Amino acid sequence: MYLHVGNGKSLKKKHIVGIFDLDTATVSKHTKSYIDKVSREGKISYEDYDLPRSFIVMVDDEGEERVSLSRISTIGLRQRAETPLVENND
C-alpha cells in the first residue's frame, strides 16, 4: 500500500517509521539537529513550492533512512493512511 504525501508523490506505507508535525517537532534541538543532518547527507526530499507542514521518516528496502517533507498536515496524512481503498465493482 502507498500513502500519497502531496504533489503526485507516494510512499510505501511499509517504509514509513513516523510522521511528524514540522512546527511542533522542530522546537526540540534534537529534532532540528536531525533534520540538519539528513539535509547535509542529501537524504531529505521535497518536491513542492508550498511551505512544508510535516515530515515523514522512512527506511527503504536497503535500510537507508530518508526524510520526505510534505505540505499536508499530519492529521491529513493520518486520515489518508487510515482510509481504505474503495473498490469499484461496477
Sequence and secondary structure as in RCSB ss.txt:
>XXXX:A:sequence
MYLHVGNGKSLKKKHIVGIFDLDTATVSKHTKSYIDKVSREGKISYEDYDLPRSFIVMVDDEGEERVSLSRISTI
GLRQRAETPLVENND
>XXXX:A:secstr
 EEEEETTEEEEGGGEEEEEEHHHHTTSHHHHHHHHHHHHTT EE   SS   EEEEEE TT  EEEEEESS HH
HHHHHHHS       
